Amino acid sequence: MKSGKWLYENGLSVCLFACFLVTEIGMSLVGHTQYNQQQTEHLLPSITYLQYLTSGAFVSATMENWESEFLQMSAYVLFTTFLYQKGSAESKTPGQLDYVDADPRAVRTTSSTPWPVRRGGFLLKLYENSLSIALLSLFFISFFLHAMGSAKQYNEQQLQHGDPTVSLQQYLGTAQFWFESLQNWQSEFFSVGMMVVLTIFLRQRGSPESKPVAMPHAENP
């Protein structure tokens, strides 16, 4: 009974992380197959699945996607604190204070109030910005790992062709690295922008990402 209640109350995160695991494992399996096919075409030895998981090809492919997702989410969290879109379910109401704008210092605390709020001071300042800090940190970590993986993959290809390798710093200045990043960044900003605009006019009953079906287009929830 308790496990059923826990699953009911946490079903969204469980479902999303399960989807992540299935798709990540699937990506690694087909990526391994594709990598070895390319190795065979170039008359090079195949590698094991575990070797592939630490290869530049897999690390680069994984992290360039994580990087763009965390950039999108961190930018969205920050932008929605001070930018508005009239009528969108993804925006606060222009010209009005929202409950998320409430100053935690003016709230009467209880034992269930988060500890940093009760403590106050620097910890509270950090905590009230902790979501964007965490997402930006994940973006920079993913960005760095993407660069490392791509540089490793690039150097492997350079060696195969008898060309000189480059350092990580040098690779960061290549068009290839920035093409890999920007091709993902632009799609993330475009998709979020579409979500912001589409929620003005379209509805999904039962979803917190949508306005109530009968709400006028010009109103923010």
C-alpha positions in Angstrom: 0.0 0.0 0.0 2.8 2.4 1.0 4.8 1.6 -2.2 1.7 2.2 -4.3 1.1 5.6 -2.6 4.8 6.5 -3.1 4.6 5.6 -6.8 1.4 7.6 -7.2 2.9 10.7 -5.6 6.2 10.4 -7.5 5.0 8.9 -10.8 6.1 11.9 -13.0 9.8 11.7 -12.0 9.8 7.9 -12.0 8.3 7.8 -15.5 10.7 10.5 -16.8 13.8 8.8 -15.4 12.7 5.4 -16.6 12.3 6.9 -20.1 15.8 8.4 -19.8 17.3 5.1 -18.8 15.6 3.2 -21.6 16.6 5.7 -24.3 20.1 6.2 -22.9 20.8 2.5 -23.0 19.3 2.2 -26.4 21.4 5.1 -27.6 24.6 3.5 -26.3 23.8 0.1 -27.9 23.1 1.4 -31.3 26.0 3.9 -31.0 28.3 1.0 -30.2 27.1 -0.9 -33.2 27.5 2.2 -35.5 31.0 2.9 -34.1 32.2 -0.5 -34.8 30.8 -0.5 -38.3 32.8 2.7 -39.0 35.9 1.0 -37.5 35.5 -1.9 -39.8 35.0 0.4 -42.8 38.4 2.0 -41.9 40.1 -1.4 -41.3 40.4 -0.6 -37.6 39.8 -2.9 -34.7 36.4 -3.0 -33.0 36.0 -2.0 -29.3 33.9 -3.5 -26.5 30.7 -2.0 -25.2 32.5 -0.9 -22.0 35.2 0.7 -24.0 32.6 2.6 -26.1 31.0 4.0 -22.9 34.3 5.8 -22.2 35.0 6.8 -25.8 35.0 10.3 -27.0 32.2 9.5 -29.4 29.8 8.4 -26.7 30.8 11.1 -24.2 30.5 13.8 -26.8 27.1 12.6 -28.1 25.6 12.4 -24.7 27.0 15.6 -23.2 26.3 17.9 -26.1 22.6 17.0 -25.6 22.7 17.3 -21.8 24.5 20.6 -22.2 21.8 22.1 -24.4 19.0 20.9 -22.1 20.5 22.3 -19.0 21.2 25.6 -20.8 17.5 25.7 -21.9 16.2 25.0 -18.4 18.5 27.4 -16.6 17.8 30.2 -19.1 14.1 29.6 -18.8 14.1 29.7 -15.0 16.0 32.9 -15.0 14.1 34.6 -17.9 10.7 33.8 -16.4 11.7 35.7 -13.2 11.6 39.1 -15.0 10.2 38.6 -18.5 6.5 38.1 -19.3 4.3 36.8 -22.1 0.7 38.0 -21.9 -1.7 35.1 -22.0 0.9 32.3 -21.8 0.6 29.5 -19.2 4.4 29.7 -18.9 4.5 33.2 -17.7 3.6 35.3 -14.7 0.9 37.9 -15.2 2.4 41.2 -16.5 2.2 44.0 -14.0 1.2 41.8 -11.1 3.1 40.2 -8.2 2.9 36.5 -8.2 3.0 34.1 -5.2 6.5 33.0 -6.3 7.7 36.6 -5.9 6.9 36.5 -2.1 9.9 37.4 0.1 10.6 34.4 2.3 11.9 36.7 5.0 8.4 38.0 5.5 7.0 34.4 5.9 6.2 33.0 9.3 8.3 29.9 9.6 7.4 26.5 11.0 9.3 23.2 11.5 8.4 22.2 8.0 9.8 25.4 6.4 13.1 24.6 4.6 16.1 25.0 6.9 17.9 27.7 4.9 14.7 29.9 5.1 14.7 29.5 8.9 18.4 30.2 9.1 18.3 33.3 6.9 21.3 35.3 5.9 23.7 34.1 3.2 22.2 30.6 3.2 18.8 32.0 2.4 20.2 34.2 -0.4 21.8 31.1 -1.9 18.7 28.9 -1.4 16.3 31.4 -3.1 18.5 31.1 -6.2 19.5 27.5 -5.8 17.5 26.1 -8.8 19.1 28.4 -11.3 22.5 27.8 -9.7 22.1 24.0 -9.9 20.9 24.1 -13.5 23.7 26.5 -14.6 26.3 24.2 -12.8 25.0 21.2 -14.6 25.2 23.1 -17.9 28.9 24.1 -17.3 29.8 20.5 -16.2 28.1 19.1 -19.3 29.7 21.8 -21.5 33.2 20.8 -20.2 32.5 17.1 -20.6 31.2 17.6 -24.1 34.4 19.5 -25.0 36.6 16.8 -23.5 34.7 14.0 -25.3 34.6 15.9 -28.7 38.3 16.8 -28.4 39.2 13.1 -27.7 37.1 12.0 -30.7 38.6 14.7 -32.9 42.1 13.7 -32.0 41.3 10.0 -32.7 40.2 10.9 -36.2 43.2 13.1 -36.7 45.5 10.2 -35.8 43.7 7.9 -38.2 44.4 10.3 -41.0 48.0 11.1 -39.9 47.2 14.7 -39.0 48.3 16.5 -35.8 46.2 16.5 -32.7 45.0 19.5 -30.7 44.7 20.4 -27.0 41.4 20.9 -25.3 41.9 24.7 -25.4 42.7 24.6 -29.1 39.6 22.4 -29.8 37.4 24.9 -28.0 38.3 27.4 -30.7 37.3 25.1 -33.6 34.2 25.6 -35.7 33.3 21.9 -35.2 32.9 22.3 -31.5 30.7 25.4 -31.7 28.6 23.8 -34.5 27.9 20.8 -32.3 26.8 23.2 -29.4 24.9 25.8 -31.4 22.9 23.3 -33.4 21.5 22.0 -30.2 21.1 25.4 -28.4 19.0 26.9 -31.2 16.6 24.0 -31.2 16.1 24.3 -27.4 15.3 28.0 -27.4 13.0 27.6 -30.4 11.1 24.7 -28.8 10.6 26.6 -25.5 9.6 29.7 -27.4 7.0 27.7 -29.3 5.7 26.3 -25.9 5.3 29.8 -24.5 3.3 31.0 -27.5 1.3 27.9 -28.1 0.0 27.9 -24.5 -1.7 31.2 -25.2 -4.1 29.7 -27.7 -4.0 25.9 -27.2 -5.0 23.7 -24.2 -4.4 20.3 -22.7 -7.0 19.5 -20.1 -5.4 18.2 -16.9 -1.9 19.4 -17.5 -0.3 22.0 -15.2 1.6 23.3 -18.3 -1.7 24.4 -19.8 -4.2 27.1 -18.9 -7.8 25.9 -18.0 -9.6 25.0 -21.2 -12.2 27.8 -20.7 -9.7 30.5 -19.8 -9.6 33.4 -22.3 -6.5 33.7 -24.5 -5.4 37.0 -23.1 -5.4 35.9 -19.5 -2.5 34.4 -17.6 -3.3 31.6 -15.2 
